[in-house]
Amino acid sequence: MKLRELRKSKGISQLKLAMDLNMNQNSVSRYENGEREADYATLISIADYFDVSIDYLLGRTDKPEVNK
């Protein structure tokens, strides 16, 4: 998942992201390190937070745009 890349490009710490998404910093770290996979609801929250598609988060496309 491209979470680390997105987070760093926005200058957001793991703790800030975790607080904004109502999760703990340890979960964000595990998602970024590939130790844990985000569930569907979490993927939606992350995609909405960064205004990118879920396919972009999962590396299925290089285009971050959301098709609405």
Contact map, one row per residue, 1 for C-alpha under 8 A:
11110000000000000000000000000011010000000000000000000000111000000000
11111100000000000000000000000001000000000000000000000001111000000000
11111110000000000000000000000011000000000000000000000000100000000000
11111111000000000000000000000001000000000000000000000000000000000000
01111111100000000000000000000000000000000000000000000000000000000000
01111111110000000000000000000000000000000000000001000000000000000000
00111111111111001000000000000000000000000000000000000000000000000000
00011111111110000000000000000000000000000000000000000000000000000000
00001111111100000000000000000000000000000000000000000000000000000000
00000111111100000000000000000000000000000000000000000000000000000000
00000011111110000000000000000000000000000000000000000000000000000000
00000011111111011000000000000000000000000000000000000000000000000000
00000011001111111000000000000000000000000000000000000000000000000000
00000010000111111100000010011000000000000000000000000000000000000000
00000000000011111110000110000000000000000000000000000000000000000000
00000000000111111111000000000000000000000000000000000000000000000000
00000010000111111111100010010000000000000000000000000000000000000000
00000000000001111111111110110000000000000000000000000000000000000000
00000000000000111111111110000000000000000000000000000000000000000000
00000000000000011111111000000000000000000000000000000000000000000000
00000000000000001111111000000000000000000000110000000000000000000000
00000000000000000111111100000000000000000000000000000000000000000000
00000000000000000111111110110000000000000000000000000000000000000000
00000000000000100110011111110000000000000000000000000000000000000000
00000000000001101110001111111000000000000000000000000000000000000000
00000000000000000000000111111100000000000000000000000000000000000000
00000000000000000100001111111110000100000000000000000000000000000000
00000000000001001100001111111111000000000000000000000000000000000000
00000000000001000000000011111111100000000000000000000000000000000000
00000000000000000000000001111111111100000000000000000000000000000000
10100000000000000000000000111111111111000000000000000000000000000000
11110000000000000000000000011111111000000000000000000000000000000000
00000000000000000000000000001111111100000000000000000000000000000000
10000000000000000000000000000111111110000000000000000000000000000000
00000000000000000000000000000111111110000000000000000000000000000000
00000000000000000000000000100110111111000000000000000000000000000000
00000000000000000000000000000010011111100000000000000000000000000000
00000000000000000000000000000010000111111110000000000000000000000000
00000000000000000000000000000000000011111110000000000000000000000000
00000000000000000000000000000000000001111111000000000000000000000000
00000000000000000000000000000000000001111111100000000000000000000000
00000000000000000000000000000000000001111111110000000000000000000000
00000000000000000000000000000000000001111111111000000100100000000000
00000000000000000000000000000000000000011111111100000100000000000000
00000000000000000000100000000000000000001111111110000000000000000000
00000000000000000000100000000000000000000111111111000000000000000000
00000000000000000000000000000000000000000011111111111100100000000000
00000000000000000000000000000000000000000001111111110000000000000000
00000000000000000000000000000000000000000000111111100000000000000000
00000100000000000000000000000000000000000000011111110000000000000000
00000000000000000000000000000000000000000000001111111000000000011100
00000000000000000000000000000000000000000000001101111101100000011100
00000000000000000000000000000000000000000000001000111111100000011110
00000000000000000000000000000000000000000011001000011111110000000000
00000000000000000000000000000000000000000000000000001111111110000000
01000000000000000000000000000000000000000000000000011111111111110000
11100000000000000000000000000000000000000010001000011111111100010000
11000000000000000000000000000000000000000000000000000111111110000000
11000000000000000000000000000000000000000000000000000011111111000000
00000000000000000000000000000000000000000000000000000011111111000000
00000000000000000000000000000000000000000000000000000011011111110000
00000000000000000000000000000000000000000000000000000001001111110000
00000000000000000000000000000000000000000000000000000001000011111000
00000000000000000000000000000000000000000000000000111001100011111100
00000000000000000000000000000000000000000000000000111000000000111110
00000000000000000000000000000000000000000000000000111000000000011111
00000000000000000000000000000000000000000000000000001000000000001111
00000000000000000000000000000000000000000000000000000000000000000111
